[in-house]
Amino acid sequence: MMTTLEVSLRSGRCRGKMAKGKDTLRTTLFGKSFKNPVWVASGTFGYGEEYAELYDVSKVGAIVAKSITLEPRLGHPPPRVVETPSGMLNAIGLQNVGVDNFIKEKLPYLRRLNTRVIVNIAGSSINEYVEVAKRLNGRRGIEALEVNISCPNVKAGGIEIGADRGQALKTIAAVKRASSVPVIAKLSPNVTDITAIARAVEDAGADGISLINTLVGMVIDVHKKKPALSNLTGGLSGPAIRPIAVAMVYKVARTVDIPVIGIGGIMNTENALQFLLAGAKAIQVGTGNFINPRAPLEIIAGLKGYCKRNKLSNISKIAADFEG
Ligand SMILES: Cc1cc2nc3c(=O)[nH]c(=O)nc-3n(C[C@H](O)[C@H](O)[C@H](O)COP(=O)(O)O)c2cc1C
């Protein structure tokens, strides 16, 4: 006699039945379970406090905190942000409270939220990355580190690490040695071949790869006859960069075995689906938070609806249906 499960499997009902369950968005990456694959990107969500005034931020799958360096940084002087067609250019310059203040003042709040917290770290040298990772190591409530080797707006420690295979490998390997939590390497699109950097960080032991950070851009104020940003150039983000990001995620997901997290111009469910179909296991909303703070919640609801309509037992099954 067949069991109910066997009957369901034979009739195909199981797929549909499970799709009604609560956990269609539950996502397991680097051995950790996330309530959904919709995360918020570093530098666009602060440390969560401001957005908590607008909605229950514990609904997002993970909060990636603003990049943290060893010492507090003031960042670049204004103007630091300018609007561009379908996007924005920023040169904040890694303004942050520094790792010790982060541990004292920000982490206790983040830890109380009922979601995963990923801490993004940056530095001007490999030693600085390692020191930040060491100070964070063993702190309760940190699920993973995201290593920013891709900031286009700082003189040292940004893209020149992320654009060099050897430097990228050394930095990620050193952070891995200093940390007991999973390490995600955040890659820059300002490179000739992103798959070469992806392979290097995988070889270094990275547990995941997130991409993309911003693209270097410049806006000139023709009336003042000078660059619109005090830093002269900045990082371009928003819908304008989405097709570049989708192409890079697609290529990297086919190059490495570790999970890929897609970032770049995600504003709504359809945008998020593009990244998931391209092979990303999770996505991060960045500039989208500034335009519609509730975008992550809308995407979570949209992905649930997608699973239901397509009878997917879990969103992770989506890439199997991709014909690209
Ligand atoms: C104002 C601003 C600040 C950012 N700060 C950081 C940062 O501190 N660390 C980091 O890794 N990425 C930072 N980013 C990059 C975003 O996390 C994201 O990778 C990028 O903006 C592309 O995604 P989007 O088009 O959805 O914004 C910042 C982006 C913006 C717009």
The ligand as an SDF file (V2000), in Angstrom:
LIG
                    3D

 31 33  0  0  0  0  0  0  0  0999 V2000
   25.0440   55.5620   -0.2530 C   0  0  0  0  0  0  0  0  0  0  0  0
   25.6900   54.2160   -0.4200 C   0  0  0  0  0  0  0  0  0  0  0  0
   26.5910   53.7590    0.5300 C   0  0  0  0  0  0  0  0  0  0  0  0
   27.2060   52.5130    0.3780 C   0  0  0  0  0  0  0  0  0  0  0  0
   28.0820   52.0850    1.3460 N   0  0  0  0  0  0  0  0  0  0  0  0
   28.6290   50.8360    1.2340 C   0  0  0  0  0  0  0  0  0  0  0  0
   29.4780   50.3340    2.2570 C   0  0  0  0  0  0  0  0  0  0  0  0
   29.7260   50.9760    3.2870 O   0  0  0  0  0  0  0  0  0  0  0  0
   30.0200   49.0950    2.0790 N   0  0  0  0  0  0  0  0  0  0  0  0
   29.7490   48.3270    0.9900 C   0  0  0  0  0  0  0  0  0  0  0  0
   30.2520   47.1960    0.8930 O   0  0  0  0  0  0  0  0  0  0  0  0
   28.9200   48.7740    0.0140 N   0  0  0  0  0  0  0  0  0  0  0  0
   28.3670   50.0010    0.1130 C   0  0  0  0  0  0  0  0  0  0  0  0
   27.5230   50.4540   -0.8730 N   0  0  0  0  0  0  0  0  0  0  0  0
   27.2460   49.5900   -2.0450 C   0  0  0  0  0  0  0  0  0  0  0  0
   25.9190   48.8430   -1.9060 C   0  0  0  0  0  0  0  0  0  0  0  0
   25.9330   47.9690   -0.8070 O   0  0  0  0  0  0  0  0  0  0  0  0
   25.6170   48.0400   -3.2040 C   0  0  0  0  0  0  0  0  0  0  0  0
   26.6170   47.0650   -3.3930 O   0  0  0  0  0  0  0  0  0  0  0  0
   25.5620   48.9190   -4.4440 C   0  0  0  0  0  0  0  0  0  0  0  0
   24.9630   50.1740   -4.1490 O   0  0  0  0  0  0  0  0  0  0  0  0
   24.8070   48.2650   -5.6080 C   0  0  0  0  0  0  0  0  0  0  0  0
   23.4870   47.9520   -5.2420 O   0  0  0  0  0  0  0  0  0  0  0  0
   22.2220   48.9280   -5.5070 P   0  0  0  0  0  0  0  0  0  0  0  0
   22.2680   49.3240   -6.9430 O   0  0  0  0  0  0  0  0  0  0  0  0
   21.0370   48.1120   -5.1310 O   0  0  0  0  0  0  0  0  0  0  0  0
   22.4080   50.1020   -4.5980 O   0  0  0  0  0  0  0  0  0  0  0  0
   26.9000   51.7040   -0.7520 C   0  0  0  0  0  0  0  0  0  0  0  0
   25.9730   52.1660   -1.6930 C   0  0  0  0  0  0  0  0  0  0  0  0
   25.3620   53.4030   -1.5390 C   0  0  0  0  0  0  0  0  0  0  0  0
   24.3660   53.8540   -2.5830 C   0  0  0  0  0  0  0  0  0  0  0  0
  1  2  1  0
  2  3  1  0
  2 30  2  0
  3  4  2  0
  4  5  1  0
  4 28  1  0
  5  6  2  0
  6  7  1  0
  6 13  1  0
  7  8  2  0
  7  9  1  0
  9 10  1  0
 10 11  2  0
 10 12  1  0
 12 13  2  0
 13 14  1  0
 14 15  1  0
 14 28  1  0
 15 16  1  0
 16 17  1  0
 16 18  1  0
 18 19  1  0
 18 20  1  0
 20 21  1  0
 20 22  1  0
 22 23  1  0
 23 24  1  0
 24 25  2  0
 24 26  1  0
 24 27  1  0
 28 29  2  0
 29 30  1  0
 30 31  1  0
M  END
$$$$
